[in-house]
Structure formats: structure tokens, C-alpha cells
Amino acid sequence: MRKAVFLDRDGLINRQAAPHHYISEPEDFEILPGVPEAIRRLNDAGYLAIIVTNQRGVALGMMTLEQVEHVHDYLRRELGKCGAHIDAIYVCPHAQGECTCRKPDIGLFLMAERDFDVDKGRSWMVGDSDTDVEAGKRYGVRSILTKSLSHAVNLILAEESI
């Protein structure tokens, strides 16, 4: 079994879009300071780095899944420049109430569990909203509410060393 850190995207990995706007192009995707280094630290510590992200803009017709994938390809390239990588990205493209994958539901986590042999007892959810924390708790992993991925990684790695 493998330990994992589930990561929200918008507001934790990248700067949140303005209200009622969606990040549909790589040029609008601004990685927050310290994120590549924090993800590299997770990689180096043997954690799977897995993004679980709600992207309701797809359901609203504001962007396509192809555009979301282009943004994620950009993220992967930028992280790679710093020696970091994301192991998987799971996207909920639905509006609220249309599925079981939209956080705080745990469908995205279950997809990751199917694809990776996740050890929930050694895994975490890190996000910047109550919805993220609730999803992590429902899935059965420890959860951290923060605006700083670097801070969360410090907590995770400190807990691991105990």
C-alpha cells in the first residue's frame, strides 16, 4: 500500500480565479509561490501527489475538459522544471448534485484508490476550503485546511517523523 497526499487545485496549487470566472487557459494558471518545492518534498518523501479538483466550469459551458487537460499539461511541465511531479489528477466536471465525484463527495478519492493501492492510514487531504476537508474526512484520511501547501507539507513531514 502507498501513502498519498490528495491536493485541491484552485487556491492551493494555483491562484484562485476571480469570482464567477474559471481558469481555462494555461496563461491564466498562476502557480502559487513554494508549490513546486512543496510537491517535490512530497515526492522525495515517497508520497503519491494526487490532485482532486472540482471544475464546475465544464458543466456550465465556460470551458471544456480538453481545456482543463491543457492547463494540467502546463502544470506538469512547470513542476517538472523544478524536479516535482503529480502522480494523477482527478477532475469532477459536474455541477453540484449531478454526481458522486464532486467534493465533498468522495468519488474522486475512490477513483484514485482504484488506480493506486492507497494506504488511508498514512494519507492526507490538503485543501483551502471546508469542502476539501469534509471530503478528506469522509474518505477517511487526515485533512489539513490551509492556504499554504508549504505549511501543510511541513506538518505532514513532521508528523511522519514522530
Secondary structure, DSSP 8 states (H G I E B T S, - for coil): -B-EEEE--BTTTB----TT----SGGG--B-TTHHHHHHHHHHTT-EEEEEEE-TTTTTTSS-HHHHHHHHHHHHHHHHHTT---SEEEEE-S-TTS-S-STTS-HHHHHHHHHS-B-GGG-EEEESSHHHHHHHHHHTSEEEE-S-HHHHHHHHHHHHT-
